[in-house]
Amino acid sequence: MLAEIKTIKTANPLAVVQRETAGASTYGKYEYQYHWALGRVLDEHSNSTDYVVFIELHEDVVYCSSIDGSKVQFEFNQVKNKSSSKYTNKSLTKRTKKDPNSVLGKMLLGIKDKPYRDKLISLNLVATCGFSLQLNGEPLNLEVIKIGDLHEECINDIQVAIDTEIGDKNVPDTLSFITPTLPAKGFQQYTIGQITSLVNKIKAGANHNAESIYRLLMDELRIKGAVTYDYKLWDDLIQKKGLTGITVENTISQFTQSNDLQVRENELTEILNELNFKHHEKAKIRKEFHRYHSSSLQRNLVVLQDHEIMKNIVNINYSVYEDEGLETFIDKTMEQLLKNDKITSSHDNVIKAGLFYELICKNEEH
């Protein structure tokens, strides 16, 4: 049974006045930016679901390594879909009367003297036009250009220009220049293809609806990206403005028919037939069985507590199932569950569906 969980309110490490919020209120102009953000998420999702991404928060796209505010590290990304000539060290630091800050100057101002700077692991300029920067050694065509890849003269030119602009010639070693793989045109279909690749990787052979997953996740990003409020608490920021790995995982599962679920549905059919349930009863239990499966993919504490109770009851009484058969096992466990005042659901079909689900999972272990 789950131990009592205490809620700890964590201060928001990004609770600093933002450089600008105009982009958030006009998010419809930045479709490429949103698709790049989703692509960034999809690239990482197969490795972890403990992350959150923000749109238009201090920078165009902020990728966070954890939902734990005490452990989180940040990746800031300025994303530009440009068809102009490649960025050079001169154009990166160019200023005009209309815009007194250069592209690079704005990025460095966004982190200058900020309390979250020590948590910043990467500061990236992502541009479809690419970069023409003098490199050390051979003139390689790099997708990611790090400060250490630049020629000393190029670094010196940037430092002098930045020092003149913002009074700080220190260019952080976390700075990178990235030419994205996401195409400047047709990025919608490219992103749907990324979803298909991800699902095939994490749920091999599963039937899924990539377009529905895409639409739901893009809607979530657009809604969250339009939020311009600041939040003092980290959890509030995540809830109101962040796309989490948990949401991505649940969305994928919602539109994915996994092989595991199909096998468990077949086992459920055998159980219902053996117990001689009527047709209308079978339909109701199957519906609750699907709901139980979907809820098992969530991290809702109340749901997790119910599932833990179910698992414990099955484990405790599994010898009854082995020695005395299915019917005796169901009678005994249902009696215990209906008397358990810690379980939130009291409806027979809901409890039976959960019980059957956990029994089938237990059988899979043997």
C-alpha positions as CSV (number, residue, x, y, z in Angstrom):
1,M,0.0,0.0,0.0
2,L,1.3,3.4,-0.8
3,A,2.8,5.4,2.0
4,E,1.3,8.8,2.8
5,I,2.8,11.3,0.3
6,K,3.6,14.8,1.6
7,T,3.3,17.7,-0.9
8,I,6.3,19.9,-1.0
9,K,5.9,23.3,-2.7
10,T,9.0,24.2,-4.6
11,A,9.9,27.8,-5.5
12,N,10.0,28.4,-9.3
13,P,13.7,28.7,-10.4
14,L,12.5,30.6,-13.5
15,A,10.4,33.2,-11.6
16,V,12.3,36.2,-13.0
17,V,10.8,39.0,-15.1
18,Q,10.9,37.9,-18.7
19,R,12.8,39.7,-21.4
20,E,9.7,39.8,-23.6
21,T,6.2,38.2,-23.7
22,A,4.9,39.5,-27.1
23,G,5.8,36.2,-28.7
24,A,3.5,34.3,-26.4
25,S,0.5,36.5,-27.3
26,T,1.1,36.1,-31.0
27,Y,2.0,32.5,-31.0
28,G,0.2,31.8,-34.3
29,K,3.1,33.4,-36.2
30,Y,5.6,30.8,-34.8
31,E,4.4,27.5,-36.1
32,Y,7.9,26.3,-37.0
33,Q,9.0,27.1,-33.5
34,Y,6.2,25.0,-32.0
35,H,6.9,22.1,-34.3
36,W,10.6,22.3,-33.5
37,A,9.7,22.2,-29.8
38,L,7.6,19.1,-30.2
39,G,10.3,17.5,-32.3
40,R,12.8,18.2,-29.5
41,V,10.4,16.4,-27.1
42,L,9.9,13.4,-29.4
43,D,13.7,13.0,-29.8
44,E,14.1,12.6,-26.0
45,H,10.9,10.9,-25.0
46,S,12.1,7.3,-25.6
47,N,14.8,7.8,-23.0
48,S,12.7,9.5,-20.3
49,T,9.3,11.0,-19.4
50,D,10.8,13.1,-16.6
51,Y,11.0,16.4,-18.4
52,V,9.0,19.5,-19.2
53,V,9.1,22.0,-22.2
54,F,8.0,25.6,-22.2
55,I,7.2,27.8,-25.1
56,E,7.9,31.6,-24.9
57,L,9.3,31.6,-21.4
58,H,12.6,33.6,-21.2
59,E,13.4,32.1,-24.6
60,D,11.5,30.6,-27.6
61,V,11.8,27.0,-26.3
62,V,13.0,25.9,-22.9
63,Y,13.6,22.2,-22.4
64,C,13.9,21.1,-18.8
65,S,15.7,17.9,-17.8
66,S,13.3,17.1,-14.9
67,I,10.0,18.0,-13.3
68,D,11.7,18.2,-10.0
69,G,12.5,21.8,-9.3
70,S,15.4,21.0,-7.1
71,K,17.2,18.8,-9.8
72,V,16.1,20.6,-13.0
73,Q,18.6,21.8,-15.6
74,F,17.7,24.0,-18.5
75,E,18.3,24.1,-22.3
76,F,17.4,27.5,-23.8
77,N,16.7,27.6,-27.6
78,Q,16.2,30.6,-29.8
79,V,14.4,29.2,-32.9
80,K,14.4,31.0,-36.3
81,N,12.9,29.8,-39.6
82,K,14.8,32.0,-42.0
83,S,15.4,31.7,-45.7
84,S,18.0,34.4,-45.8
85,S,21.8,33.8,-46.1
86,K,23.6,31.9,-43.5
87,Y,24.5,33.5,-40.2
88,T,28.0,34.8,-39.9
89,N,29.8,36.2,-36.9
90,K,29.0,39.7,-38.2
91,S,25.2,39.1,-38.7
92,L,25.0,37.4,-35.4
93,T,26.1,40.5,-33.6
94,K,24.6,43.1,-36.0
95,R,22.6,45.9,-34.5
96,T,20.3,48.5,-36.1
97,K,18.6,51.7,-35.1
98,K,15.3,49.8,-35.1
99,D,16.7,47.0,-33.0
100,P,19.5,48.0,-30.7
101,N,20.2,44.4,-29.7
102,S,21.7,41.8,-32.0
103,V,20.4,38.2,-32.3
104,L,23.2,36.9,-30.1
105,G,23.1,39.9,-27.8
106,K,19.4,39.2,-27.0
107,M,20.2,35.6,-26.1
108,L,23.0,36.5,-23.8
109,L,21.0,39.3,-22.2
110,G,18.4,36.7,-21.5
111,I,20.8,34.8,-19.2
112,K,23.0,37.6,-17.9
113,D,23.1,37.8,-14.1
114,K,20.0,35.5,-13.9
115,P,19.7,33.2,-10.9
116,Y,19.0,30.2,-13.2
117,R,22.2,30.6,-15.2
118,D,24.1,28.0,-13.1
119,K,21.4,25.5,-14.1
120,L,21.8,26.3,-17.8
121,I,23.4,23.4,-19.6
122,S,22.9,24.6,-23.2
123,L,22.1,27.9,-24.9
124,N,21.3,27.2,-28.5
125,L,20.5,29.3,-31.6
126,V,18.5,27.1,-34.0
127,A,18.3,28.5,-37.5
128,T,17.1,26.9,-40.8
129,C,19.3,29.2,-42.8
130,G,22.4,27.6,-41.2
131,F,25.7,29.2,-40.2
132,S,28.9,30.2,-42.0
133,L,31.4,30.6,-39.2
134,Q,35.1,30.1,-39.3
135,L,36.0,26.8,-37.6
136,N,39.1,25.3,-36.2
137,G,40.8,22.8,-38.5
138,E,39.0,21.5,-41.6
139,P,35.8,23.3,-42.8
140,L,33.4,20.6,-41.7
141,N,29.6,20.9,-42.4
142,L,28.5,20.5,-38.8
143,E,24.9,20.2,-37.7
144,V,25.8,21.5,-34.2
145,I,28.6,24.1,-33.9
146,K,29.9,24.6,-30.3
147,I,32.1,27.4,-29.1
148,G,35.0,25.1,-29.0
149,D,34.6,24.4,-32.7
150,L,35.1,28.1,-33.6
151,H,38.4,29.6,-34.8
152,E,40.0,31.9,-32.3
153,E,39.6,34.9,-34.6
154,C,35.9,34.2,-34.9
155,I,35.5,34.0,-31.1
156,N,37.4,37.2,-30.6
157,D,35.3,39.1,-33.2
158,I,32.1,37.9,-31.3
159,Q,33.5,38.8,-27.9
160,V,34.4,42.3,-29.0
161,A,31.0,43.0,-30.5
162,I,29.1,41.5,-27.5
163,D,31.2,43.5,-25.0
164,T,30.3,46.7,-26.9
165,E,26.7,45.7,-26.9
166,I,26.0,44.4,-23.4
167,G,29.2,45.2,-21.5
168,D,30.2,41.6,-21.1
169,K,32.6,39.9,-23.5
170,N,32.2,36.5,-21.8
171,V,30.6,34.1,-24.3
172,P,29.4,31.0,-22.4
173,D,30.9,27.7,-23.4
174,T,27.3,26.4,-23.3
175,L,26.5,28.3,-26.5
176,S,25.8,26.3,-29.6
177,F,24.6,27.1,-33.2
178,I,22.3,24.4,-34.6
179,T,21.1,23.8,-38.1
180,P,17.8,21.9,-37.5
181,T,16.8,18.6,-39.3
182,L,13.2,19.8,-39.2
183,P,12.6,21.2,-42.7
184,A,11.6,24.9,-43.2
185,K,8.5,23.7,-45.2
186,G,6.4,20.6,-44.8
187,F,7.4,20.4,-41.1
188,Q,3.8,19.3,-40.1
189,Q,4.1,16.0,-42.0
190,Y,7.7,15.6,-40.9
191,T,6.6,15.9,-37.2
192,I,3.9,13.3,-37.8
193,G,6.5,11.0,-39.2
194,Q,8.6,11.6,-36.0
195,I,5.6,10.4,-33.9
196,T,5.3,7.3,-35.9
197,S,9.0,6.5,-35.5
198,L,8.8,7.1,-31.8
199,V,5.7,4.9,-31.3
200,N,7.4,2.1,-33.3
201,K,10.4,2.4,-31.1
202,I,8.7,2.4,-27.7
203,K,5.7,0.2,-28.6
204,A,7.0,-2.0,-31.4
205,G,4.2,-3.3,-33.7
206,A,1.4,-1.4,-32.0
207,N,-1.4,0.1,-34.0
208,H,-1.6,3.9,-33.5
209,N,-3.1,7.1,-34.8
210,A,-0.1,9.4,-35.4
211,E,-2.2,12.3,-36.7
212,S,-4.5,12.3,-33.6
213,I,-1.4,12.2,-31.3
214,Y,0.1,15.1,-33.3
215,R,-3.1,17.3,-33.1
216,L,-3.5,16.8,-29.4
217,L,0.1,17.6,-28.5
218,M,0.2,20.6,-30.8
219,D,-3.0,21.9,-29.3
220,E,-1.5,21.5,-25.9
221,L,1.7,23.4,-26.9
222,R,-0.3,26.2,-28.5
223,I,-2.5,26.6,-25.5
224,K,0.4,26.6,-23.1
225,G,2.5,28.8,-25.3
226,A,-0.2,31.5,-25.2
227,V,0.0,31.9,-21.4
228,T,1.9,35.1,-20.5
229,Y,1.5,35.0,-16.7
230,D,4.4,34.5,-14.3
231,Y,4.3,31.9,-11.5
232,K,6.2,31.9,-8.2
233,L,5.8,28.2,-7.7
234,W,7.4,25.6,-10.0
235,D,4.5,23.2,-9.9
236,D,2.1,26.0,-10.9
237,L,4.4,26.9,-13.9
238,I,4.4,23.3,-15.0
239,Q,0.7,22.9,-14.8
240,K,-0.2,26.2,-16.5
241,K,2.5,26.5,-19.1
242,G,4.5,23.3,-19.5
243,L,4.2,20.2,-21.7
244,T,5.4,17.3,-19.6
245,G,6.6,13.8,-20.6
246,I,3.7,12.4,-18.6
247,T,1.2,14.2,-20.9
248,V,3.1,13.0,-24.0
249,E,3.1,9.4,-22.7
250,N,-0.6,9.5,-21.9
251,T,-1.5,11.1,-25.3
252,I,0.5,8.4,-27.1
253,S,-1.1,5.6,-25.1
254,Q,-4.6,7.1,-25.7
255,F,-4.2,6.6,-29.4
256,T,-2.2,3.4,-29.4
257,Q,-3.5,-0.1,-29.2
258,S,-0.6,-2.0,-27.7
259,N,0.0,-5.7,-28.1
260,D,0.0,-6.1,-24.4
261,L,-3.5,-4.7,-24.1
262,Q,-4.7,-7.0,-26.9
263,V,-3.3,-10.1,-25.1
264,R,-4.9,-9.0,-21.8
265,E,-8.2,-8.4,-23.5
266,N,-8.1,-12.0,-24.8
267,E,-7.4,-13.2,-21.2
268,L,-10.3,-11.1,-19.9
269,T,-12.6,-12.8,-22.4
270,E,-11.6,-16.2,-21.1
271,I,-12.2,-15.1,-17.5
272,L,-15.6,-13.6,-18.3
273,N,-16.7,-16.8,-20.1
274,E,-15.5,-19.0,-17.3
275,L,-17.5,-17.0,-14.8
276,N,-20.6,-17.1,-17.0
277,F,-21.1,-13.3,-17.1
278,K,-24.1,-12.2,-19.1
279,H,-23.5,-10.2,-22.3
280,H,-24.4,-6.8,-20.9
281,E,-22.2,-7.4,-17.9
282,K,-19.3,-8.3,-20.1
283,A,-19.6,-5.1,-22.1
284,K,-19.6,-3.0,-18.9
285,I,-16.6,-4.8,-17.4
286,R,-14.6,-4.5,-20.7
287,K,-15.3,-0.8,-20.7
288,E,-14.0,-0.4,-17.2
289,F,-11.0,-2.7,-18.0
290,H,-10.0,-0.3,-20.8
291,R,-10.3,2.6,-18.4
292,Y,-8.2,0.8,-15.8
293,H,-5.5,0.2,-18.4
294,S,-5.4,3.8,-19.4
295,S,-5.3,5.0,-15.8
296,S,-2.4,2.7,-15.1
297,L,-0.3,4.9,-17.4
298,Q,-1.0,8.0,-15.3
299,R,0.7,9.4,-12.2
300,N,-2.4,10.5,-10.3
301,L,-1.8,9.6,-6.7
302,V,-5.4,8.6,-6.0
303,V,-5.4,6.3,-9.0
304,L,-2.0,4.8,-8.0
305,Q,-3.3,4.1,-4.5
306,D,-6.3,2.2,-5.8
307,H,-4.1,0.2,-8.2
308,E,-1.6,-0.6,-5.4
309,I,-4.5,-1.9,-3.2
310,M,-5.6,-4.1,-6.1
311,K,-2.1,-5.5,-6.6
312,N,-1.7,-6.3,-3.0
313,I,-5.0,-8.1,-2.8
314,V,-4.1,-10.2,-5.8
315,N,-0.7,-11.0,-4.4
316,I,-2.0,-11.9,-1.0
317,N,-4.7,-14.2,-2.4
318,Y,-2.9,-15.6,-5.4
319,S,-2.4,-19.0,-3.7
320,V,-6.2,-19.2,-3.4
321,Y,-6.4,-18.8,-7.2
322,E,-3.8,-21.5,-7.7
323,D,-5.3,-24.0,-5.2
324,E,-9.0,-23.4,-5.2
325,G,-9.7,-21.9,-8.6
326,L,-10.9,-18.6,-10.2
327,E,-14.4,-18.4,-8.8
328,T,-13.3,-18.8,-5.2
329,F,-10.5,-16.3,-5.7
330,I,-12.9,-13.7,-7.1
331,D,-15.5,-14.2,-4.3
332,K,-12.8,-13.8,-1.6
333,T,-11.0,-10.9,-3.1
334,M,-14.2,-9.0,-4.0
335,E,-15.3,-9.3,-0.4
336,Q,-12.1,-7.9,0.8
337,L,-12.1,-5.0,-1.7
338,L,-15.6,-4.0,-1.0
339,K,-14.8,-3.7,2.7
340,N,-11.6,-1.7,2.1
341,D,-12.5,1.9,3.0
342,K,-9.2,3.2,1.4
343,I,-10.2,2.3,-2.1
344,T,-12.0,5.2,-3.8
345,S,-14.3,3.3,-6.0
346,S,-17.2,1.2,-4.6
347,H,-18.8,0.1,-7.9
348,D,-18.7,-3.6,-8.5
349,N,-17.9,-3.5,-12.2
350,V,-15.0,-1.0,-11.7
351,I,-13.5,-3.2,-8.9
352,K,-14.0,-6.4,-10.9
353,A,-12.3,-4.9,-13.9
354,G,-9.3,-3.8,-11.9
355,L,-9.2,-7.1,-10.1
356,F,-9.2,-9.0,-13.4
357,Y,-6.6,-6.7,-14.8
358,E,-4.2,-7.2,-11.9
359,L,-4.8,-10.9,-11.9
360,I,-3.9,-11.1,-15.6
361,C,-0.7,-9.1,-15.0
362,K,0.2,-11.4,-12.1
363,N,-0.3,-14.4,-14.4
364,E,2.1,-12.8,-16.9
365,E,4.8,-13.0,-14.3
366,H,4.6,-16.8,-14.1
